[in-house]
C-alpha cells in the first residue's frame, strides 16, 4: 500500500508551520548580536554568548527525534512537539526585548537565547521528519522544496521587520543600553506570527497512525535492524580516545592561553566518550531499549549516505554560523564606518544587515521552487548542491573585498541560492534512503552535524580572531567562503553512497 499523493494544499499545510519557526530563527540570527552588543557585550564576547544556541540543538534534536518516533497521542506523532516548541519560543521572543529591565540584562538575554533556540529546535526537528512521514518517496523533493520556500519566506518576514518599522516611523535609535523600538516590536510581532503559523499546521493536518505507517513501510522496504545491537561487539577503545581528546583540548586551553569557551569543546568530546562507554556497557548486558543506547547505537550505525552528507553539512553550517555571528559587526564597521552601538550609523548598518538577510532568504524561497527543481532534473541532486555551495562561497568572498553596502546585495544572491540548496537537497536525499520507522531519530542525528560546527565556531573562532586578526572581523568571511568550497568538494563523494534500490544499509 502506498501513501496518498498530496496536492498543493496538502504540501502547503504540512510545511506552513515552518514559516513561523523561521521567523523566529531570522529574528534570532539577525538581531541577537545587536542585542548583545547593545547590552554591553564586546566583539570577543559574541561567540561565547552565541554558544547557547548550538549547544541546545546538540542536546535537544536527537532526543526529540528519538521521542517523536515513539510518540502517538490525540495530536499524533510529531504535532505535540510542534505545538510545545511554538509556545515556548513565542514566550522567549516576547521576553527578549524586556532584557534591559532586568538586573543582569546580558545574562538574562543569553538565558533567553538558550530557551529560544531549544524551543525552536523542539518544533523544527519533527518538521523535517514530518515531510517524510506524510509524503511518498517521489514527492520528497517537492515536499522539501515547499518547506524551503516557507523557510525563505519566513526568514524574509523576520529579517525585514526592523527595517520596515523604521520606515514606518518607529524609533531605530535608543539610549545606550536600551533596545530600539524597531527591535522590540519585531520580536513581539514575530512571536505571535510563529505561534499562529505552527498552530495552522497542527490544526490542518492528520498524521498517519502507527498501523498505517507500518503498512506504508512494508511497501517501501524493510527497515534497518536496530544498529544498537552492534554496540555489544564494540570495544571501549574509541570511548577512551574521545575522553583523551577532550582532556587534551582542556589542557591546551591553559597551555596555549586559549579562550575559556574552548573548555566547552573539550567537555563535549569527553562527555561523548563517557556516554558511548555507558551505551556499550548497556548493550553488552542486553539492555538495548533505553534512550541512551538507542541514540548512541543509531549514531554509530548511520547509513553510508548519511555519513557522507554529514561531512557536507559540517562545512556548510560552519559558514552559516560565521555569517550569523559576524555579518552585523562586519557590515556596521566596514560599510557604515561605526562600532558605536548607540550611534545612528551603527544602527543604520544593523538594519541594513536585516535587509541583506531578507535578500538571501527571498532568493532562497524563489530558488527552492524554480531554480533547484530545474537544476536537479538536469544535473541531479548531488551536482546541483555542489554548484549552489560554490555560488555561495563566491558571495561570502565578496564581503571581504566589497565596502559598498548596496553591492553586498549581489553577494546575498549567491548565498541565498546555496541556502536554498542546503535546506532542501540533503534532506530530500536522506528521506528517500532512510527507513521510515527511524526517520525522526536519523533526522535528529543528522542535525547534530549542523550543531557541532556551530559549537566549533563559537568556541574556536573567537580565539583565532583574537590572536590573528584582532578587531578585524571581516576575515571571518574568508573562512566562511573556504568552508563552503570544501563542502562543495565533499558533496562529489555522495553519489557513490546512494543505494540504487531500497533503503540505505
N, C-alpha and C positions, 0 to 999 in steps of 0.2 A: 504494500500500500504506500502511495506517495502523498506527501503533503499537498494540500490545495495550493494552486498558484495564486499569488497575491496580486491584486490590481493596484493602481496608483494610490487609491485611498488607503489600502492596507499598508503599503510601503510608507506612506505619509504617517499614519498613526503609530506604526512600530517605532519610528525614529524621531517623532516630533519632540519627545521629551529631551532629546539631546540638544535641541535648540536652546532650551532653558539652561541645561547644565553648562553649555559652552558660554552662555552669557556670564555665568559665574566665573568660569576659568578666565575669560577675557578681562573681566574687571580685576581679577587677581593678578594676572600676568602683566596687564598694562599699568596698574596703579600701585602695587604693593611696594615697589622700590621707592616710588614717590612718597607713599605714606611713611615708610621707614625713615627716609631722609628728612621729611618734614618733622618727624618726631625726635630728630636728633642723631640718627644713625650716620656714620661715615661710610665712604665707599668701601673701606676694608671690612665694615661690619655686615654689608649686604649678604654675602654668601652664607654666613653663619645664620642670619635671620631667616633666609630662604630655605635653610636645610629642613625645616619642619615639613615643607610640602612633599618632597620626595620620600622622606622617612615614613610619613603616614601612608603614602601609596605602597611602599615596600611591605609594610605590615598588613595593611587593610586588603589589598587586592587579592592575594592568594586565599586569604581566609574567607572573604566574601564569595569568591569563585567556588571554593570548596563547599561552603554552606548552601549557596544557591542551587548547586547541582542536586542537593539532597532535600530541598525545601518543597513542600506542597501545602498550600493553605487556601482559604477562600479567595485570596487575592492572586493565587497562582504560585509560580516558581521564582520568577525574577522581580515581579512588580512590588512585593513587600520591601525590597531593598531600594528600588527606585524612590518610593514614597518616603521611607525613613531618611535616606540621604538628602532628599529635597527639603524636608522640614528643617533638618539641622543646618544645611548650607544656607537656607534663607535666613535663619536666625543669626548665623555668623555675619552675613552680609549686612544685616540690619544693625548689628552692634559695632561693626568695624569703624564707621565714622564717629562713634562716640568715644574712641580710644583716648583722645586728648583730655577728656574729662576725668580719667582715672588717675590714681596716684602714681602708677608706674606705666605711663602710656605706651612706651616701646615694648615692654614685656607683655602688656595686655594685647597689643596688636599682633605680636608674634604668636601668642597663645590662640588668638582668633584665626590666624592663618593656619595653624595646625588643625583647628576644628573645621575650618572651611575646606581645606584640601582633603581631609579624611572624609568629610561628608560628601564632597563631590565624587570622590573615588567609590564610596558606597553606592552611589547612584550609577556612576559611569561604567564600572566593570561589568555588571549584569547586562547593560545595554549592548555591549559587544557580543555577548553570548546570545542575547535575545534575537538578534538577526539570524544567527544560525539555527536557533530553536524554531523560528516561525517560518523560515523560507526554505524552499527546495534548493538543492545544490546549484541548479542552473540559474537561480536568482540571487545567489550570494553576492556576485559583483554588483548587481543593480542595487541590492539592499545596502551594501556598504557605501555605494556612491551616493544614494539618497541621504544616508546618515552623515556622510562627509559634507554634503550640501547644507544640511541643517547645522552642522558644526560651524561651517564657514559663515552662514547667515547669523547664527547666534553670536559668534565672535565679532562680526561686524557691528551688531547692535550694542554689545557690551563695550567694544572699543570706542565707538563713536559717541557714546553718551556724554562724556565731559566736554568734548568739542562742540556738540550741538547745544548743550546747555549754555556754554559760554556765548555762543552766537545768538541765543535767545535772551541774553542779558543777565544770566546768572553769574554771580561773582566768581572769578577764577583765581583771585589772589586773596590771601587771608593773613592775619598777623602771624608772626613767627611761632611755630609750634602748633598751629591750628590748620586743619584741613579746609581747603576751599569748598564753597557750597557746590561747585560743579562735581567734585568727588563725592561729597556726602549724598547728594540726591541721586547720583549714578548708582551707588551701592544700594540705596533703598529701593529704587525702581527695579534694579536688577534682581534683587531678592524676590520681589513679587512676581516678576516675569518667569524666573526659574521655577518657582513652585507651581505656577499655573500651567506651564508647558509640560512638566512631568506629570501633573495631575491629568492632563489631556490623554497622554499615553496610557496611564493606569485605567482610565475610565472607558477608553475606546477599543481596547484590545482584549482578546480572550486567549489565554495560553492553553496549549495542548496539555492534556493530563499525562501523568507518567505512563499510563497504559497506551495512550495514543503515540507518545514518543517512542515507546518500545516497539510498536508496530512499524513506525517510520524507520527506526534504526535497523530493523531486520531487512528492510528493503534497500538501505543504503550501504550495508556492510556490517560485518561482525565487529563489535567494539574490541578495543585492545584489552588484553589481560592486564590486570592491575599491576603496574610497574612496582608497586610497593613490595610485592613478594620477592622481587630481585634484590632488595636490600639485604635480605638474610644471607646472601652469598658474598656480600662485600666485606672487606677488611676495614679496620679503623685507621689505616694509614692516611687516607685522604682527609679524614677528620682532623688528624694531627697536623697535617700540612696547613689546613685552614687556620687552626689555632696558632701555629707558629708564625704564619704570615701576619695575623693580627697583632701578635706580640712584637714582631719586627717593625711594623708600622708605628705602633705605640712608642717603641724605643727610638725610632727615627725622629719623632716629634721633639724629644729632648736633645738628641744628639745633633740634629740639623737645625734646631730652632725654628721648626715649622709652626704654622698657625695651630692653635689648640683644637680647632674644628676637625683636624685630621685624626684626633683621637677617636672620633665617631667612626671613621672608616676602619680603623684597627679593631674597634669593638664589634663592628658588624661582621668582619671576617672571622674573628674568634667566636662570635656568637653563632654563626652558621656552622662552624666546626663542631661546637658543643651540641647544637640541635641535631646535626647529622649523626653524631655518635649515639645520642639518645634514640633516634629513629631506627638506626641499625640494630641497636640492642633490643628494641621492641619487636622488630621484625624477626630477629633470631629466636625470640621467645614465642613467636606465632601471634603476637598482638598487632595485627595489621589493619584494624578497623578504626583506630584513633585518628584524629585530625592531623597531628604532627607526622605520624608515619605515612599517612596518605599524601600529604603535601610534599614531604621530602622525597618520597618514592616517585611521585609524578614528576618532580623537578629533575631527579636523577635519570628518569626514563623517558625524557622528552623525545618525541619523534625527530628523525634526522632533519626534516624540512624545517621544523620549528627551531632547532639548534642553529641552523644556518641563517634563518631570518632573525634570530635573536642577536647575532653579531651586527646585522644591518641596523636593527633597532637601537642597539647600544650607541653606535656612532651618530645615527640620525637624531636621537634625543639629547645627546651631549650638546650638539649645536643649538638645538631649540632652547635648552635651559640657559645656555650662554646668552642667547638673544633676549630672553625674558628678563634676565637679571640686569643686563648691561645696555640695552638699547636706550633707556632713559638717560643714564649718565653719558653715554656716547653722543647722543643727539643734542642734549642740552649743552654739553661742553664744547663740541666741535662745530655744530651747525648753528647754535644760538649764542655761543660765547659766554655761558654763565654756569657756575656751580653753586650759586647762592639760591637756596630753595625758597627764600622769601621774595626774590626778585621777579619782576614781570617777565624778563627774558627766560628765566628758568621755567616758569610755569607755562609760558607760551610754547617752549620746546617740549615740555612734558605732555601738553595737549597734542602737539604735532606727532608725538610717538603714538598716541591713540589713533590718529589719522593713518599713520603708516601701518599699524596693526589692522586697522579697518580695511586697508587696501589688500594686504596679503590674505586676509580672511575672505574678502569679497572675491578675489581672484580664485581662491581655493573652492568656493561654492560653485562658481561657474565652471572651473576646470573639472570638478568632480562629475558634473553632468554632461559636459560637452567634450573636453579635450581627452580626459583619461579613457572613456569608453572607446573613442576613435583610435587612440594610440594603442590600447591593449588589443583591439581587434587586428590592427595592422602588424604590431610587433610582439604581442604577448605581454603578460603582466610583468614578468621579470625585467625585460628590457625597458619597458615603459617606466618602471620605478627607477631604474638606474639613470635614465636620461633626465627624469624630473629632479633627482637629487643633484645632478651635475648643474642644472639650471639654478637650483637654489644656492649652490656653492658660489656661483658667479655673483648672485645677489649679495651674499654676505661679504664677498671681497670688495664690492663697491663701497661698503661703509668705511673701509679702510682708506680708500682713495678719494672719496667724494665729500665735499664740505657744503654743498648746496642742498638745503632741505627738500626743495622741490624735486631735484634729480633723484633723491633717495626713493621717491615713489616708484621709479623704474626698477630699482633693486627689489622692491617688495613684490613685483610681478613674478620674478623667478622664485622667490621664497614662497609665494603663495601656491605656485604650481607644485613645488616639492611638498609643501604641507598637505595639499590635497592627496597626493600620492601616498604619503606616509600614513594618512588616516584611512586609506581605502585598500591599496594593493596588498600589503602584508596580511590584513585580516581576511580579505577575500580568498587568498591562497590558503590560509590556515583553516578557515571554516569549511572548505571543501576537502580537506585532507586530515581532519581530526575526528575521532569518534564522538558522536553527538552526546553520549552519556557523560562525557568528561569535558564538554565544551567550556563550562564555566571555570573549572579549575585550570585548564590549559590556557584560556584567555587571561586569567588572573596571573598565572606564572609568566606568560609572555609579556605582560605589562611590567613584570619585575625588571625587564631589560629596557623599560622606559625609565624606571626609577633609579636603578643602580648608576647609570651615567649622570643623572641629576645630582645624586649624592656625591659622586666624584667631583663634579664641577663645583658644588657648594663647599666641599672640604679642601680640594686641591687647588682650584683655580685662583682663589684668593691668595694663597701662598705664592704661586707662580707670579701673579701680577704684582704683588707687593715687593718681591725681590728683583724681578726682571724689568717690569715696566711700571714703576710706582707713579700713581697719578695720571696714567696714560691708558685708560680703559679701551681705547679703540683697537688695541692689539687683540682683544678677545674675539673680535670679528674675524680675524685671520684664522684663529683656532677653530672657529665655527665653520669657516669655508673648508679648511683642511679635513675636518671631521666628516662633512657631507661627501667630499670626494672619496674618502676611504669607504664610506657606506655604499657609494655607487659601485665601487670595485667589488666589495663584498657581495653585492647583490648578484653578480655574474656567476657566483658559485651555487645559487639556489636552485637553478633549473635541474641540475643533476640529482637533487634530493627529492624532487616532486615525483611521487609514485604515478605510474601510468594508469593504474586502476585501483579503486578501493582506498580505504584509509591508510594513512602513513603508519609504518611499523618501525 
